[in-house]
Amino acid sequence: MDLKTLITQPHSPDSSPDKLLRGQLLWMLLLRVILYTILLGISVFLQNEQQEIILPPYYLLLFFIACIYVSTIGSALYLLISKKTAHRFGILQNQLDILLITFLVYVTGSSNSTFSPLYFFPIIAGGLILPRRGGLIAAASASLQYAFILGLEQLHAYPAFLRHSAIFKEQTLLASINHFAVLGLTFFLAAILSTIFARRLLKTEAALSDTVRSLDNLSLLYKQIFDDIATGIVTIDNSNRISSANNALGHITLHNPFELIGQPFSAIFPTLDIENPGAQLSADFIRKDGLIIRVGYSCARLQVCDDPAAPRGGGQNQLPLSNCKILTIQDISEIERLEQQMRQAEKMAAIGRISAGIAHDFRNPLAAISGSAQVLADEFSQQNSSEQRTNRALINIILRESNRLARTITDFLKFARPDTVEREWFSLKKCLDEVIQVSQSDPIWPASCHLEVDIDPELSLLADQDQIFTVLSHLIYNALPFCPQGSERLRIEAEEIFLSENQGEIILRVADNGTGIEDGFEEKIFEPFFTRRIDGTGLGLAIVKQIVIAHHGAIEVGRSGIGGALFTIHLPLP
């Protein structure tokens, strides 16, 4: 650290007391050189003109000035190099100043010297730099040394060149005592006042440091909030140019916040209206990458005075205020999409409730139609005329379509009003055997279907058995129409895996050798009423996914190893 850096270093809360003391001592050394150089120069000049100032010979003055410069330079170098505490060094330098002043006063007339007030320099400096006892020590030392040179004057022990001076006059004992009393009391009074002032200055400085530190922390907190808040914030000056922007605005617009500063607001946000403060508005915004998003924003005016020292109250003398604006921006594209989905879901729920009621009311008439057609079919079966055979064919059509309509209504009701999950432990293999038995008894079951089952009979599942029965039944009936006629092939397998020490799951796979699922339809096939079958309702796979999700599971679709579609169901175990 050089001399300039240490002297000019401002006070900061992070500066150590010893470091500050060294800087103050360097200032004192610099002032010592300046003070003595100016005073002695002025004294020499005035002596040549008026002959009213007692000065020693020039060689003695040069010797004195040389001692001051040499001692000051040596002290400054020692202060910069030394690692020891500067407090003791400060006391020694203070005593050196008093000794130099005593020598100057002695050779310039003792009680007649015009340089006696120089004692106040080390006394005040000691009180300010070393506030506890530095001023009092300096005052005591100055009083003793001044009393010593007054005593030498009474003993006629003063430099010989003073006897040739017309200004120098020996003082009587009472006059010397008066000089000592006045200056001594003044010395101590200056020491006490400088000490009090220094202590108050230290308290004020400490309070100011705490205030600055608190202000810095508060500014850092505000800046951290401004940078980390999720809402985009931009401020606009009175010329409608962007004056600040936070990081969230950069994430929303993909513009660098620093690059936005100084840009015209209308050039970056052409679709936003800032002339309607206070309102909650929304608009489309084109991001930097060209994507159009929906943003919600609100604008407010800020009355900021151009001069911080100006009065804040109303009046004619108040300075004009800048009409700045602050704008908050949020990306509401996802929110509006969710709101749209919610409104659509509410509409669908209302339609579903109405449809479920209508479907439920259809079941009774449909059952009556089916029952009546069955009775007619039984009667026509006993007659073999060509007319009755035609009637039986028509009745069979009625029965077939009635059954298909009944299944559609049943599926719709299951989807619209799903049953509550009643969990119980059961054998997955036995449940599948029941599904296969019921399916194979159906007239539409192809006799050429080859079924492969790979499930451990000991594998148990904690789920709703009736709903798992429905899942297996729908997956089997959904696969058969897409398998090649005459060579249908289904593979059903299940296994238990452990995800962690305390968590496992059952993986159920149903594969076929059909045409498979076209690319891009992996998620669409689970949507209600979406089907690629002529006689399909589009509810089978939707019901399957609904049941799986109700069991906190997941379903995936892919390509099977036998050429067709593969449905994989994950069902968690407790």
PAKEFI-521621 format. One record per residue (C-alpha): residue in one letter; x, y, z. Coordinates in steps of 0.5 Angstrom, whole numbers, padded with zeros to 4 digits, always signed. Example, Ala and Ser with C-alpha at 12.3 -4.5 7.8 and 13.67 -1.06 7.14 Angstrom:
2
A+0025-0009+0016/S+0027-0002+0014/
***
This chain:
574
M+0000+0000+0000/D+0003+0007-0002/L+0003+0013+0002/K-0003+0016-0003/T-0007+0010-0002/L-0007+0010+0005/I-0008+0018+0006/T-0014+0018+0001/Q-0017+0012+0003/P-0024+0014+0005/H-0027+0011+0011/S-0031+0005+0011/P-0034+0000+0015/D-0030-0006+0013/S-0023-0001+0015/S-0020-0004+0021/P-0018+0001+0027/D-0011+0001+0026/K-0011+0002+0019/L-0015+0008+0020/L-0011+0011+0025/R-0005+0010+0020/G-0008+0014+0015/Q-0010+0019+0020/L-0002+0019+0023/L+0000+0020+0016/W-0004+0026+0015/M-0001+0029+0021/L+0006+0028+0019/L+0004+0031+0012/L+0001+0037+0016/R+0007+0038+0020/V+0011+0039+0014/I+0006+0044+0011/L+0005+0048+0017/Y+0012+0049+0019/T+0014+0050+0012/I+0009+0056+0011/L+0010+0059+0018/L+0017+0059+0018/G+0017+0062+0011/I+0012+0067+0013/S+0016+0069+0019/V+0022+0070+0015/F+0019+0074+0010/L+0016+0079+0015/Q+0022+0079+0019/N+0026+0082+0013/E+0020+0088+0012/Q+0019+0090+0019/Q+0024+0087+0024/E+0019+0085+0029/I+0019+0077+0030/I+0025+0074+0033/L+0028+0069+0029/P+0034+0065+0030/P+0040+0065+0025/Y+0039+0062+0018/Y+0043+0056+0019/L+0039+0054+0025/L+0033+0055+0022/L+0035+0051+0016/F+0037+0045+0021/F+0031+0046+0024/I+0027+0045+0018/A+0032+0039+0016/C+0030+0036+0022/I+0023+0036+0021/Y+0023+0033+0014/V+0028+0028+0016/S+0024+0026+0022/T+0017+0026+0018/I+0020+0022+0012/G+0023+0017+0017/S+0017+0016+0021/A+0012+0016+0014/L+0017+0010+0012/Y+0017+0006+0019/L+0009+0007+0019/L+0008+0004+0012/I+0013-0002+0013/S+0012-0003+0020/K+0007-0009+0022/K+0006-0006+0030/T+0000-0003+0033/A+0000+0005+0031/H-0002+0007+0037/R+0004+0008+0041/F+0007+0010+0035/G+0002+0016+0035/I+0004+0018+0042/L+0011+0018+0040/Q+0010+0022+0034/N+0006+0027+0038/Q+0011+0028+0043/L+0016+0029+0038/D+0012+0035+0035/I+0012+0038+0042/L+0019+0037+0043/L+0020+0041+0036/I+0015+0046+0038/T+0019+0047+0045/F+0026+0048+0041/L+0023+0053+0036/V+0020+0057+0042/Y+0026+0057+0046/V+0030+0059+0040/T+0025+0065+0038/G+0025+0068+0045/S+0021+0063+0050/S+0016+0068+0053/N+0017+0073+0048/S+0016+0068+0042/T+0010+0068+0037/F+0010+0061+0036/S+0008+0059+0043/P+0001+0057+0040/L+0004+0052+0036/Y+0003+0047+0042/F-0004+0047+0040/F-0003+0043+0034/P+0000+0037+0037/I-0005+0038+0043/I-0011+0038+0038/A-0008+0032+0034/G-0007+0028+0040/G-0014+0029+0042/L-0017+0027+0035/I-0013+0022+0033/L-0012+0019+0040/P-0018+0021+0044/R-0018+0017+0050/R-0012+0020+0053/G-0008+0023+0047/G-0010+0030+0048/L-0009+0030+0056/I-0002+0027+0055/A+0000+0032+0050/A-0003+0038+0054/A+0001+0035+0060/S+0008+0035+0056/A+0007+0041+0053/S+0006+0045+0060/L+0012+0042+0063/Q+0016+0043+0057/Y+0014+0050+0057/A+0015+0051+0064/F+0022+0048+0063/I+0024+0054+0058/L+0021+0059+0062/G+0025+0057+0068/L+0031+0057+0063/E+0029+0064+0062/Q+0029+0066+0069/L+0036+0063+0070/H+0038+0067+0064/A+0040+0061+0060/Y+0038+0063+0053/P+0041+0063+0047/A+0046+0069+0046/F+0044+0072+0040/L+0037+0074+0043/R+0041+0079+0047/H+0042+0083+0041/S+0035+0083+0039/A+0031+0089+0041/I+0025+0086+0041/F+0027+0080+0047/K+0026+0082+0054/E+0027+0078+0060/Q+0020+0077+0064/T+0019+0077+0071/L+0018+0071+0075/L+0010+0073+0076/A+0010+0075+0069/S+0013+0068+0067/I+0008+0065+0072/N+0002+0068+0069/H+0004+0066+0062/F+0005+0059+0064/A-0002+0059+0068/V-0006+0062+0062/L-0002+0057+0057/G-0003+0051+0061/L-0010+0052+0063/T-0011+0053+0055/F-0007+0047+0053/F-0012+0043+0058/L-0018+0046+0056/A-0016+0045+0048/A-0015+0037+0050/I-0021+0036+0054/L-0025+0040+0048/S-0022+0036+0043/T-0023+0029+0046/I-0030+0031+0047/F-0031+0033+0040/A-0027+0026+0038/R-0031+0022+0042/R-0037+0025+0039/L-0034+0024+0032/L-0033+0017+0033/K-0040+0016+0036/T-0043+0019+0030/E-0038+0016+0025/A-0040+0009+0028/A-0048+0011+0027/L-0047+0013+0020/S-0043+0006+0019/D-0049+0002+0021/T-0053+0007+0017/V-0049+0006+0011/R-0049-0002+0012/S-0056-0002+0014/L-0058+0002+0007/D-0053-0003+0003/N-0056-0009+0006/L-0063-0006+0004/S-0061-0004-0003/L-0058-0011-0004/L-0065-0014-0001/Y-0069-0010-0006/K-0064-0011-0012/Q-0065-0019-0010/I-0072-0018-0010/F-0072-0014-0016/D-0068-0019-0020/D-0071-0026-0017/I-0078-0024-0017/A-0082-0029-0022/T-0086-0023-0025/G-0083-0019-0030/I-0082-0011-0028/V-0080-0006-0033/T-0079+0002-0031/I-0081+0007-0036/D-0078+0014-0036/N-0082+0021-0038/S-0080+0020-0045/N-0083+0013-0045/R-0076+0009-0046/I-0074+0003-0041/S-0070+0005-0035/S-0069-0002-0032/A-0072-0009-0033/N-0071-0015-0028/N-0069-0022-0030/A-0076-0025-0030/L-0078-0020-0036/G-0072-0023-0040/H-0074-0030-0039/I-0081-0028-0041/T-0079-0024-0047/L-0072-0028-0049/H-0069-0021-0049/N-0063-0019-0045/P-0065-0014-0039/F-0059-0010-0040/E-0060-0009-0048/L-0067-0007-0046/I-0065-0001-0042/G-0065+0006-0046/Q-0070+0003-0052/P-0076+0006-0054/F-0082+0002-0050/S-0086+0002-0056/A-0081-0002-0060/I-0080-0007-0056/F-0088-0008-0053/P-0092-0005-0059/T-0098-0009-0057/L-0098-0006-0050/D-0102+0000-0048/I-0099+0004-0042/E-0104+0010-0042/N-0109+0006-0038/P-0105+0006-0031/G-0108+0001-0026/A-0112-0003-0030/Q-0111-0011-0031/L-0110-0012-0038/S-0108-0018-0043/A-0105-0018-0050/D-0101-0022-0055/F-0093-0021-0055/I-0088-0023-0060/R-0082-0026-0056/K-0075-0025-0059/D-0075-0032-0062/G-0082-0031-0066/L-0087-0035-0061/I-0093-0031-0060/I-0095-0031-0052/R-0101-0028-0048/V-0098-0024-0043/G-0102-0020-0037/Y-0100-0013-0035/S-0101-0008-0031/C-0098+0000-0031/A-0098+0005-0025/R-0095+0012-0025/L-0089+0014-0021/Q-0088+0021-0018/V-0080+0021-0018/C-0077+0028-0016/D-0071+0030-0020/D-0068+0033-0014/P-0067+0028-0008/A-0066+0035-0004/A-0073+0038-0006/P-0079+0039-0001/R-0084+0033-0002/G-0090+0037+0000/G-0094+0041-0005/G-0093+0048-0006/Q-0091+0053-0011/N-0084+0052-0010/Q-0084+0045-0011/L-0079+0042-0017/P-0083+0039-0022/L-0084+0031-0022/S-0082+0026-0027/N-0088+0022-0029/C-0085+0015-0029/K-0088+0009-0030/I-0087+0002-0028/L-0090-0004-0031/T-0091-0011-0029/I-0092-0017-0034/Q-0093-0024-0033/D-0094-0030-0038/I-0101-0032-0038/S-0101-0037-0044/E-0101-0043-0039/I-0106-0040-0035/E-0111-0038-0040/R-0110-0045-0043/L-0112-0048-0036/E-0118-0044-0036/Q-0120-0046-0043/Q-0119-0053-0041/M-0123-0052-0034/R-0129-0049-0038/Q-0129-0054-0043/A-0128-0059-0037/E-0134-0056-0034/K-0138-0056-0040/M-0136-0063-0041/A-0138-0065-0034/A-0145-0062-0035/I-0146-0066-0042/G-0144-0072-0039/R-0149-0071-0033/I-0154-0070-0038/S-0152-0076-0043/A-0151-0081-0037/G-0158-0079-0035/I-0161-0080-0042/A-0157-0086-0043/H-0160-0089-0036/D-0167-0088-0038/F-0165-0091-0045/R-0163-0098-0042/N-0171-0100-0039/P-0174-0099-0046/L-0168-0102-0049/A-0169-0108-0045/A-0176-0108-0046/I-0175-0108-0054/S-0169-0114-0053/G-0174-0118-0049/S-0180-0117-0054/A-0175-0119-0060/Q-0173-0125-0056/V-0180-0128-0055/L-0181-0127-0062/A-0175-0130-0064/D-0177-0136-0060/E-0184-0136-0063/F-0181-0136-0070/S-0176-0141-0069/Q-0181-0146-0069/Q-0184-0145-0076/N-0180-0146-0082/S-0184-0143-0087/S-0180-0138-0092/E-0183-0132-0089/Q-0182-0134-0082/R-0174-0135-0084/T-0174-0128-0086/N-0178-0125-0080/R-0172-0129-0076/A-0167-0126-0079/L-0170-0119-0078/I-0171-0121-0071/N-0163-0123-0070/I-0161-0116-0073/I-0166-0113-0068/L-0163-0117-0062/R-0155-0116-0065/E-0156-0109-0065/S-0160-0108-0058/N-0154-0112-0055/R-0149-0107-0058/L-0153-0101-0056/A-0153-0104-0049/R-0146-0105-0049/T-0145-0098-0051/I-0149-0095-0046/T-0146-0099-0041/D-0139-0097-0043/F-0142-0090-0043/L-0144-0090-0036/K-0138-0093-0034/F-0134-0087-0037/A-0139-0082-0035/R-0140-0085-0027/P-0134-0089-0026/D-0135-0093-0020/T-0131-0092-0013/V-0124-0097-0013/E-0125-0102-0008/R-0119-0105-0007/E-0117-0112-0004/W-0112-0118-0005/F-0114-0123-0011/S-0110-0127-0016/L-0109-0124-0022/K-0108-0131-0026/K-0115-0133-0024/C-0118-0126-0026/L-0115-0127-0033/D-0118-0134-0033/E-0125-0131-0032/V-0124-0126-0037/I-0122-0131-0042/Q-0128-0136-0040/V-0133-0130-0041/S-0130-0128-0048/Q-0129-0135-0051/S-0137-0136-0049/D-0138-0130-0053/P-0141-0132-0060/I-0136-0127-0064/W-0130-0130-0061/P-0126-0133-0066/A-0124-0140-0066/S-0118-0139-0069/C-0115-0134-0064/H-0108-0137-0060/L-0108-0134-0053/E-0101-0134-0050/V-0101-0133-0042/D-0095-0132-0038/I-0097-0130-0031/D-0095-0133-0024/P-0101-0136-0021/E-0098-0134-0014/L-0098-0127-0017/S-0103-0122-0013/L-0105-0115-0014/L-0108-0110-0009/A-0114-0107-0013/D-0121-0107-0015/Q-0122-0114-0018/D-0128-0112-0022/Q-0125-0106-0025/I-0119-0110-0027/F-0123-0115-0030/T-0126-0109-0034/V-0119-0107-0036/L-0117-0114-0039/S-0124-0115-0042/H-0123-0108-0046/L-0116-0110-0048/I-0117-0117-0051/Y-0124-0114-0055/N-0120-0108-0057/A-0114-0112-0060/L-0118-0118-0064/P-0121-0114-0069/F-0114-0111-0072/C-0111-0118-0072/P-0111-0122-0078/Q-0117-0126-0079/G-0116-0134-0078/S-0109-0133-0075/E-0111-0128-0069/R-0105-0128-0063/L-0105-0125-0057/R-0100-0125-0051/I-0102-0123-0044/E-0096-0123-0039/A-0095-0120-0032/E-0089-0119-0027/E-0087-0116-0021/I-0081-0111-0020/F-0079-0108-0014/L-0077-0100-0015/S-0074-0099-0008/E-0073-0103-0002/N-0081-0101+0000/Q-0084-0100-0006/G-0086-0105-0012/E-0091-0105-0018/I-0094-0110-0022/I-0093-0109-0030/L-0098-0112-0034/R-0097-0113-0042/V-0102-0115-0047/A-0100-0116-0054/D-0103-0118-0061/N-0100-0119-0068/G-0105-0114-0071/T-0103-0108-0075/G-0101-0104-0069/I-0102-0096-0067/E-0100-0091-0072/D-0095-0086-0071/G-0098-0080-0067/F-0104-0084-0065/E-0101-0086-0058/E-0105-0081-0054/K-0111-0080-0058/I-0113-0087-0058/F-0115-0086-0050/E-0119-0080-0052/P-0127-0081-0051/F-0130-0083-0057/F-0124-0084-0062/T-0124-0090-0065/R-0122-0094-0072/R-0127-0099-0072/I-0134-0099-0075/D-0137-0102-0070/G-0133-0099-0064/T-0136-0094-0059/G-0129-0090-0058/L-0130-0091-0050/G-0126-0098-0049/L-0119-0095-0048/A-0122-0089-0045/I-0125-0093-0039/V-0118-0097-0039/K-0114-0091-0038/Q-0119-0088-0033/I-0119-0094-0029/V-0111-0095-0029/I-0111-0087-0027/A-0116-0089-0021/H-0111-0094-0019/H-0105-0089-0019/G-0102-0093-0024/A-0100-0091-0032/I-0101-0094-0038/E-0097-0094-0045/V-0097-0096-0052/G-0092-0099-0056/R-0090-0104-0061/S-0090-0111-0059/G-0085-0117-0061/I-0091-0121-0065/G-0092-0115-0069/G-0098-0111-0067/A-0099-0107-0061/L-0097-0107-0054/F-0101-0104-0048/T-0096-0104-0042/I-0100-0102-0035/H-0096-0101-0029/L-0100-0102-0022/P-0097-0100-0016/L-0096-0104-0010/P-0097-0102-0003/
***
